[in-house]
Amino acid sequence: MNDRDAPAPAATIDTTDEAHSAAEAATSNTSDEPQADLFGFIAPEPAPEPAPKTPAPRPPRAKREPEPAPITAEFAEFAGFPAASAARTAAPPAPKRRARGVLPVVADEATLALAAGLPPQVRLGTSSWSFPGWRGIVYGDDYSNAKLARDGLTAYAVHPLLRSVSIDRSFYAPLSIAEYLRYAQQVPDHFRFIVKAPASITDASVRAERGEPVAANPCFLNAQLATSEFVEPCLAGLGAKAGALVFQFPPLPDQLLADPAAFVERLHAFLMALPPLPPTPDGPCYAVEIRDASLLTPRFVRMLRAAGARYCVGLHARMPDPLRQAAALALMDGETPAGPLIVRWNLHSGFRYEQAKARYEPFDKLVDEDPHTRDALAELAARYALAGQSVLITTNNKAEGSSPLSCAKLAQAIADEFLRLQGEITQGAQEVHAAHVAHGEAEAAQEEHRATAHPGHDEPGAADD
């Protein structure tokens, strides 16, 4: 299970500040204008007294005296004033009305420099964005979960290291074109989304409210339903900003795991029945994420390659460590990466979801850093970036404690690994060039030696003398 970003109906308006302002305006209406009674009658104003023929000159307007200092509770007690009077006098002014949008945090120079050092095809992000605990990390002020879910994506996308995000709420119910379009309108052109297919398509079981399976899902692996409720609205709304359309399969029932070959064959037929994606550079792709380690076999990987789908590296307590999953990618691509790298760093390997959630909330700091996973992902990302492939990695708060801070650490590791691999490539190229030059010089020296040892041997007619 992943973070669920709350639904974001476009027509919903946060009226909290407006209601407060309206109430203040209503209670502050203390003008001297005549007021209507209950029946709408307004008493006539009294007739003005006749003015003298020669009015006295108006004295100059006196300067406004400064407001007296508020009465403190201590002074009120000393002077014998009622305590309530002191409280009213010392009350702070009403807070100013806050802007309706969400303010982004201002990135420091180190963060800007780190973002500039990342390869442009590397896009890091988080699972959802509606977390009030990210104040000072992603957002510049306090906001509710609902406010961030509705209006926070624009501020999120301003962060120089956050160039991707996973839309997880699509897993729980299909989204409309309008909802996808609203997300796309809040982010810049370089931004990419990882979008999860609805569980109604990828979960083999119908589940009760607490998640326990109660029946077989008749819509499981229904390609027609996946096309109409997921692929088409997602592509129509997100357009070029759709990065990876992920089919994440929850743990399968025992009867399906008992015959993995049959499941792999059925999954292959499902993927082949989906509409083809536009073959554009840096365009969207289909990806498959599993939660059963027993399915991660050569047969499964070869099937994905044949279907034109990518294996999504899913880091979860139920799955192998990143090195074994990297081996699956090597089997899929060979020595040279042949497609985008899709990673979802979901959960710390030592905890279950609810344990990690309780341990890490409010997700404002790193609690259990995982350098082993971080370094493995950095090596993968650097290799794929050097090969010119797109890299999409999203991190969950339950991975280390705070996904934006995990992204910052991962970004630094990727930048360092990218420079290291670049140095190795440059050094290797220099060594090859030096060996080639040395070989050429050796051949030239041998030719010169032969010419000196046998002068005129190669001249025409020399052998007839």
C-alpha positions as CSV (number, residue, x, y, z in Angstrom):
1,M,0.0,0.0,0.0
2,N,1.2,3.5,-0.8
3,D,0.4,7.0,0.2
4,R,-3.0,8.1,-1.0
5,D,-3.3,11.6,-2.2
6,A,-6.8,12.9,-1.3
7,P,-9.3,13.5,-4.1
8,A,-9.0,16.9,-5.6
9,P,-12.3,18.1,-7.2
10,A,-11.5,21.1,-9.3
11,A,-14.6,23.0,-8.2
12,T,-13.8,22.8,-4.5
13,I,-12.6,26.1,-3.0
14,D,-11.0,26.5,0.4
15,T,-13.3,29.0,2.2
16,T,-11.7,29.0,5.6
17,D,-9.9,32.3,5.3
18,E,-12.8,33.9,3.3
19,A,-15.3,32.9,6.0
20,H,-13.2,34.4,8.7
21,S,-12.7,37.6,6.7
22,A,-16.5,37.9,6.1
23,A,-17.2,37.3,9.8
24,E,-14.8,40.0,10.8
25,A,-16.3,42.4,8.3
26,A,-19.8,41.7,9.6
27,T,-18.9,42.3,13.2
28,S,-16.8,45.4,12.5
29,N,-19.7,47.4,10.9
30,T,-20.1,50.1,13.6
31,S,-20.7,53.1,11.4
32,D,-23.1,55.9,12.4
33,E,-25.3,55.5,9.3
34,P,-29.1,55.2,10.0
35,Q,-30.2,51.5,10.4
36,A,-33.5,50.1,9.1
37,D,-35.8,48.5,11.7
38,L,-37.3,45.0,11.3
39,F,-39.9,46.2,8.7
40,G,-37.4,48.1,6.6
41,F,-38.4,51.6,7.9
42,I,-35.6,54.2,8.2
43,A,-36.3,57.0,10.5
44,P,-35.8,60.5,8.9
45,E,-32.8,62.4,10.0
46,P,-33.5,65.5,12.1
47,A,-33.5,68.8,10.3
48,P,-30.2,70.5,10.5
49,E,-30.0,73.7,12.5
50,P,-29.5,76.9,10.4
51,A,-25.9,77.8,10.0
52,P,-24.7,81.3,11.0
53,K,-24.2,83.7,8.2
54,T,-20.5,84.1,9.1
55,P,-19.1,80.9,10.3
56,A,-16.1,80.9,12.4
57,P,-12.9,79.8,10.7
58,R,-12.2,76.0,11.2
59,P,-9.3,75.3,13.4
60,P,-6.5,73.3,12.0
61,R,-7.0,69.5,12.2
62,A,-5.2,68.1,15.2
63,K,-2.7,65.3,14.5
64,R,-3.9,61.9,15.4
65,E,-2.6,60.8,18.7
66,P,-0.8,57.4,18.8
67,E,-2.7,54.4,20.1
68,P,-2.2,53.8,23.8
69,A,-0.1,50.8,24.7
70,P,-2.1,47.7,25.5
71,I,-3.0,47.1,29.1
72,T,-1.1,44.1,30.4
73,A,-2.6,41.8,32.9
74,E,0.0,42.9,35.5
75,F,-0.9,46.5,35.1
76,A,-4.6,45.8,35.2
77,E,-4.1,43.9,38.5
78,F,-2.1,46.8,39.9
79,A,-4.6,49.5,38.8
80,G,-7.7,47.5,39.8
81,F,-9.0,47.1,36.2
82,P,-11.0,44.0,35.4
83,A,-9.0,41.2,34.0
84,A,-11.3,40.9,31.0
85,S,-10.6,44.6,30.1
86,A,-6.9,43.8,29.9
87,A,-7.5,40.7,27.8
88,R,-9.6,42.7,25.3
89,T,-7.1,45.5,25.1
90,A,-4.1,43.2,24.8
91,A,-5.6,41.0,22.2
92,P,-3.5,40.8,19.0
93,P,-4.9,42.1,15.7
94,A,-6.8,39.7,13.5
95,P,-4.5,37.7,11.2
96,K,-4.1,38.9,7.7
97,R,-5.8,36.9,5.0
98,R,-3.4,34.4,3.5
99,A,-3.0,33.8,-0.2
100,R,-5.2,31.1,-1.7
101,G,-2.3,29.2,-3.3
102,V,0.5,27.2,-1.7
103,L,3.8,28.8,-1.2
104,P,6.9,26.8,-2.3
105,V,10.0,26.7,-0.1
106,V,12.9,28.8,-1.4
107,A,15.7,26.5,-2.5
108,D,19.2,27.3,-1.2
109,E,22.3,27.5,-3.4
110,A,23.5,24.0,-2.6
111,T,20.2,22.5,-3.7
112,L,20.2,24.5,-6.9
113,A,23.8,23.5,-7.6
114,L,22.9,19.8,-7.0
115,A,20.0,20.0,-9.3
116,A,22.1,21.5,-12.0
117,G,24.6,18.7,-11.7
118,L,22.1,15.9,-12.3
119,P,21.8,14.5,-15.9
120,P,18.6,16.1,-17.4
121,Q,17.0,12.7,-18.1
122,V,17.1,11.8,-14.4
123,R,13.8,12.7,-12.7
124,L,13.3,12.1,-9.0
125,G,10.1,12.5,-7.1
126,T,7.8,11.3,-4.3
127,S,4.7,9.2,-3.8
128,S,2.0,11.8,-3.6
129,W,2.6,15.4,-2.4
130,S,0.0,16.2,0.3
131,F,2.0,16.1,3.5
132,P,1.9,19.0,5.9
133,G,5.1,17.8,7.6
134,W,7.0,19.0,4.5
135,R,6.9,22.6,5.6
136,G,10.3,24.1,5.2
137,I,11.3,21.1,2.9
138,V,8.9,21.5,0.0
139,Y,6.3,24.1,1.2
140,G,6.8,27.5,2.6
141,D,4.0,27.5,5.2
142,D,1.6,25.4,7.1
143,Y,-1.2,23.8,5.0
144,S,-3.7,21.0,5.6
145,N,-3.5,17.7,3.8
146,A,-6.6,18.6,1.8
147,K,-5.2,22.0,0.8
148,L,-2.0,20.4,-0.4
149,A,-3.8,17.6,-2.3
150,R,-5.8,20.2,-4.1
151,D,-3.4,23.1,-4.7
152,G,0.1,21.9,-3.6
153,L,1.4,20.3,-6.8
154,T,2.4,23.6,-8.4
155,A,4.5,24.5,-5.4
156,Y,5.9,20.9,-5.3
157,A,7.0,21.1,-8.9
158,V,8.9,24.4,-8.2
159,H,11.4,22.4,-6.1
160,P,14.5,21.9,-8.3
161,L,15.1,18.3,-7.3
162,L,11.4,17.1,-7.7
163,R,10.8,16.6,-11.4
164,S,8.4,13.7,-11.1
165,V,5.7,12.4,-8.8
166,S,3.6,9.2,-8.4
167,I,-0.1,9.6,-8.6
168,D,-1.3,6.9,-6.2
169,R,-4.9,7.8,-5.8
170,S,-5.6,6.4,-9.3
171,F,-5.0,2.9,-7.8
172,Y,-8.1,3.2,-5.6
173,A,-10.5,4.5,-8.2
174,P,-10.2,5.5,-11.9
175,L,-9.6,9.2,-12.6
176,S,-11.2,11.3,-15.3
177,I,-9.6,13.2,-18.2
178,A,-10.4,16.4,-16.4
179,E,-8.6,15.3,-13.2
180,Y,-5.5,14.2,-15.1
181,L,-5.6,17.5,-17.1
182,R,-5.7,19.5,-13.9
183,Y,-2.6,17.8,-12.7
184,A,-0.8,18.4,-16.0
185,Q,-1.6,22.1,-15.9
186,Q,0.1,22.5,-12.6
187,V,3.6,21.3,-13.6
188,P,6.2,22.4,-16.2
189,D,6.8,20.7,-19.5
190,H,9.9,18.7,-18.3
191,F,7.9,17.1,-15.4
192,R,6.8,13.5,-15.7
193,F,4.1,11.5,-13.8
194,I,4.2,7.8,-12.7
195,V,0.6,6.7,-12.7
196,K,-0.8,3.6,-11.1
197,A,-3.5,1.6,-12.8
198,P,-6.7,1.0,-10.8
199,A,-6.7,-2.0,-8.5
200,S,-9.9,-3.1,-10.2
201,I,-7.7,-4.2,-13.0
202,T,-4.6,-5.4,-11.2
203,D,-5.9,-7.0,-8.1
204,A,-7.0,-10.6,-8.5
205,S,-9.3,-10.3,-5.5
206,V,-12.2,-8.2,-4.4
207,R,-11.3,-6.9,-1.0
208,A,-13.3,-5.9,2.1
209,E,-12.9,-2.5,3.8
210,R,-9.9,-3.7,5.8
211,G,-8.2,-5.2,2.7
212,E,-8.9,-8.9,3.2
213,P,-9.9,-10.8,0.0
214,V,-13.5,-11.9,-0.1
215,A,-14.0,-13.0,-3.7
216,A,-12.3,-13.3,-7.1
217,N,-12.2,-10.1,-9.2
218,P,-14.1,-10.6,-12.5
219,C,-12.3,-7.6,-14.0
220,F,-8.8,-8.8,-13.3
221,L,-6.5,-8.3,-16.3
222,N,-9.4,-7.0,-18.4
223,A,-7.5,-5.1,-21.2
224,Q,-10.7,-3.4,-22.5
225,L,-11.4,-2.0,-19.1
226,A,-7.8,-1.0,-18.6
227,T,-7.9,0.9,-21.9
228,S,-11.1,2.8,-21.3
229,E,-10.7,3.6,-17.6
230,F,-6.9,4.1,-17.4
231,V,-4.8,4.3,-20.5
232,E,-7.0,6.6,-22.6
233,P,-8.0,9.1,-19.9
234,C,-4.4,9.2,-18.6
235,L,-2.8,9.9,-22.0
236,A,-5.6,12.3,-22.9
237,G,-5.2,14.3,-19.7
238,L,-1.4,14.2,-19.1
239,G,-0.2,14.2,-22.7
240,A,3.6,14.2,-23.0
241,K,3.9,14.5,-19.2
242,A,2.8,10.9,-18.8
243,G,6.0,9.1,-17.9
244,A,5.2,5.5,-16.8
245,L,1.8,3.8,-16.7
246,V,2.4,1.2,-13.9
247,F,0.4,-1.9,-13.4
248,Q,1.2,-2.7,-9.8
249,F,0.0,-6.2,-8.8
250,P,-0.8,-6.8,-5.1
251,P,0.1,-10.2,-3.7
252,L,-1.6,-12.8,-5.8
253,P,-3.8,-15.6,-4.3
254,D,-2.2,-18.9,-3.7
255,Q,-4.0,-20.6,-6.6
256,L,-2.4,-18.2,-9.1
257,L,1.0,-18.5,-7.5
258,A,0.7,-22.3,-7.8
259,D,1.0,-21.9,-11.6
260,P,3.3,-18.9,-12.3
261,A,3.7,-19.9,-16.0
262,A,-0.1,-19.6,-16.5
263,F,-0.1,-16.1,-14.9
264,V,2.9,-15.0,-17.0
265,E,1.1,-16.1,-20.2
266,R,-2.1,-14.4,-19.1
267,L,-0.2,-11.2,-18.3
268,H,1.5,-11.3,-21.7
269,A,-1.9,-11.5,-23.5
270,F,-3.1,-8.5,-21.4
271,L,-0.1,-6.3,-22.2
272,M,-0.3,-7.1,-25.9
273,A,-4.0,-6.1,-26.0
274,L,-3.3,-2.6,-24.6
275,P,-3.2,0.3,-27.2
276,P,0.4,1.0,-28.4
277,L,2.0,4.0,-27.0
278,P,3.5,6.8,-29.1
279,P,7.1,5.8,-29.9
280,T,8.6,9.2,-29.0
281,P,11.9,9.8,-27.2
282,D,11.2,10.4,-23.5
283,G,7.6,9.4,-24.0
284,P,5.3,7.2,-21.9
285,C,5.8,3.5,-21.3
286,Y,4.0,0.6,-19.7
287,A,5.6,-0.9,-16.6
288,V,4.8,-3.8,-14.4
289,E,5.5,-3.9,-10.6
290,I,4.9,-7.1,-8.6
291,R,4.8,-7.9,-4.9
292,D,5.5,-11.7,-5.1
293,A,9.2,-12.4,-5.3
294,S,8.6,-15.9,-6.7
295,L,7.3,-14.3,-10.0
296,L,10.7,-12.6,-10.7
297,T,12.0,-15.3,-13.0
298,P,13.7,-15.3,-16.4
299,R,10.4,-16.3,-18.0
300,F,8.7,-13.3,-16.5
301,V,11.4,-10.9,-17.6
302,R,11.5,-12.3,-21.1
303,M,7.8,-11.9,-21.4
304,L,7.9,-8.2,-20.4
305,R,10.6,-7.6,-23.0
306,A,8.5,-9.4,-25.7
307,A,5.5,-7.3,-24.8
308,G,7.4,-4.0,-24.9
309,A,6.8,-3.3,-21.2
310,R,9.4,-2.3,-18.6
311,Y,10.0,-4.0,-15.3
312,C,9.4,-1.5,-12.5
313,V,11.9,-2.0,-9.7
314,G,9.6,-2.1,-6.6
315,L,11.5,-1.8,-3.4
316,H,9.3,-3.3,-0.7
317,A,9.6,-5.7,2.2
318,R,8.1,-8.5,0.1
319,M,10.5,-8.1,-2.7
320,P,14.3,-8.9,-3.2
321,D,16.9,-6.3,-2.6
322,P,17.7,-3.8,-5.4
323,L,20.8,-5.8,-6.6
324,R,18.7,-8.9,-7.4
325,Q,16.1,-6.7,-9.1
326,A,18.9,-5.0,-11.0
327,A,19.9,-8.4,-12.3
328,A,16.4,-8.8,-13.7
329,L,17.0,-5.5,-15.6
330,A,20.3,-6.8,-16.9
331,L,18.5,-9.9,-18.2
332,M,15.9,-7.7,-19.9
333,D,18.4,-5.2,-21.5
334,G,21.7,-7.0,-21.8
335,E,24.9,-5.1,-21.3
336,T,23.5,-1.8,-22.6
337,P,20.3,-0.3,-21.1
338,A,17.6,-0.6,-23.8
339,G,14.8,1.3,-22.2
340,P,13.8,3.7,-19.4
341,L,14.5,2.9,-15.7
342,I,11.4,2.9,-13.6
343,V,11.8,2.6,-9.8
344,R,9.4,3.0,-6.9
345,W,11.2,3.0,-3.6
346,N,8.1,2.1,-1.5
347,L,9.0,0.9,2.0
348,H,11.9,0.3,4.3
349,S,12.8,-3.4,4.2
350,G,12.6,-3.8,7.9
351,F,9.0,-2.7,8.4
352,R,5.5,-3.2,7.4
353,Y,3.5,-0.3,6.0
354,E,1.6,0.6,9.2
355,Q,4.8,0.2,11.3
356,A,6.7,2.6,9.1
357,K,3.9,5.1,9.0
358,A,3.6,5.2,12.8
359,R,7.4,5.5,13.1
360,Y,8.0,8.2,10.5
361,E,5.1,10.6,10.8
362,P,4.9,13.6,10.2
363,F,7.6,12.7,7.6
364,D,9.8,15.8,8.3
365,K,13.1,14.0,8.8
366,L,15.1,11.0,7.8
367,V,14.8,8.3,10.6
368,D,16.2,5.1,9.2
369,E,18.6,5.8,6.3
370,D,19.2,3.0,3.9
371,P,22.6,3.7,2.2
372,H,22.7,0.2,0.6
373,T,19.5,0.8,-1.4
374,R,20.5,4.4,-2.1
375,D,23.9,3.4,-3.6
376,A,22.4,0.6,-5.6
377,L,19.8,2.9,-7.1
378,A,22.4,5.6,-7.8
379,E,24.5,3.1,-9.7
380,L,21.5,2.0,-11.8
381,A,20.4,5.6,-12.5
382,A,23.9,6.7,-13.5
383,R,24.3,3.8,-15.9
384,Y,20.9,4.3,-17.6
385,A,21.5,8.1,-17.8
386,L,24.9,7.5,-19.4
387,A,23.2,5.3,-22.0
388,G,20.8,8.1,-22.8
389,Q,17.8,6.4,-21.2
390,S,15.1,8.2,-19.2
391,V,15.2,7.6,-15.4
392,L,12.1,7.9,-13.2
393,I,12.5,7.2,-9.5
394,T,9.9,8.0,-6.9
395,T,10.4,7.6,-3.2
396,N,7.8,7.0,-0.4
397,N,7.9,8.6,3.0
398,K,8.0,5.0,4.4
399,A,11.3,4.3,2.8
400,E,13.5,6.4,5.2
401,G,11.2,8.8,6.9
402,S,10.8,11.8,4.5
403,S,10.7,11.2,0.8
404,P,11.9,14.7,-0.3
405,L,14.9,14.3,1.9
406,S,15.5,10.8,0.5
407,C,15.4,12.4,-3.0
408,A,18.0,14.9,-2.0
409,K,20.4,12.2,-0.7
410,L,19.7,10.1,-3.7
411,A,20.3,13.0,-6.1
412,Q,23.8,13.6,-4.5
413,A,24.6,9.8,-4.8
414,I,23.5,9.8,-8.5
415,A,25.5,12.9,-9.3
416,D,28.6,11.4,-7.7
417,E,28.2,8.0,-9.4
418,F,27.6,9.7,-12.8
419,L,30.8,11.6,-12.5
420,R,32.7,8.5,-11.4
421,L,31.4,6.5,-14.4
422,Q,32.1,9.4,-16.7
423,G,35.7,9.4,-15.4
424,E,36.0,5.7,-16.0
425,I,34.8,6.0,-19.5
426,T,37.1,8.9,-20.2
427,Q,40.1,7.1,-18.7
428,G,39.2,3.9,-20.7
429,A,39.0,5.9,-23.9
430,Q,42.3,7.5,-23.2
431,E,43.9,4.2,-22.5
432,V,42.5,2.7,-25.7
433,H,43.7,5.7,-27.6
434,A,47.2,5.5,-26.0
435,A,47.4,1.7,-26.9
436,H,46.3,2.4,-30.4
437,V,49.0,5.1,-30.8
438,A,51.6,2.9,-29.2
439,H,50.7,0.1,-31.6
440,G,50.9,2.4,-34.6
441,E,54.3,3.6,-33.4
442,A,55.5,0.1,-33.0
443,E,54.4,-0.9,-36.5
444,A,56.1,2.2,-37.9
445,A,59.4,1.4,-36.1
446,Q,59.3,-2.2,-37.5
447,E,58.8,-0.9,-41.0
448,E,61.7,1.5,-40.6
449,H,63.8,-1.3,-39.2
450,R,63.1,-3.6,-42.1
451,A,63.8,-0.8,-44.6
452,T,67.2,-0.1,-42.9
453,A,68.2,-3.8,-42.7
454,H,67.3,-4.6,-46.3
455,P,67.9,-1.4,-48.3
456,G,66.5,-1.6,-51.8
457,H,64.9,-5.0,-51.2
458,D,61.5,-3.7,-52.3
459,E,62.7,-1.7,-55.3
460,P,61.6,-3.0,-58.7
461,G,64.3,-5.2,-60.4
462,A,66.4,-5.5,-57.3
463,A,65.9,-9.3,-57.1
464,D,67.3,-9.7,-60.7
465,D,70.7,-8.2,-60.0
